[in-house]
């Protein structure tokens, strides 16, 4: 159990940068270069959520430090946002953010 727990607690060191940055960077470049704009929303939404999550982490660092499962949970959540099987970023944007943005936009224009 000790080795498994050690592996699980450090998996974010390996998987984290790949899931949160490398794959999204690659996919974003592919989206920009493709003629179809279908995937653009997914990657723009991802970077919005990733930036927001990073900002929350910066502000809440003293609290997050005491939550031992934060980073593995974050990696799983970001994987859900990123992976094409789920397209979580587009889903959250379509269901929640777009409604608020359109309401705000209509009020101010």
Secondary structure, DSSP 8 states (H G I E B T S, - for coil): -HHHHHHHHHHHHHHHHIIIIIHHHHHHHHHHHSS--TTHHHHHHHHHHHHHHHHHHHHTHHHHTT-TTHHHHHHHHHHHHH-TTT-HHHHHIIIIIHHHHHHHHHHH-
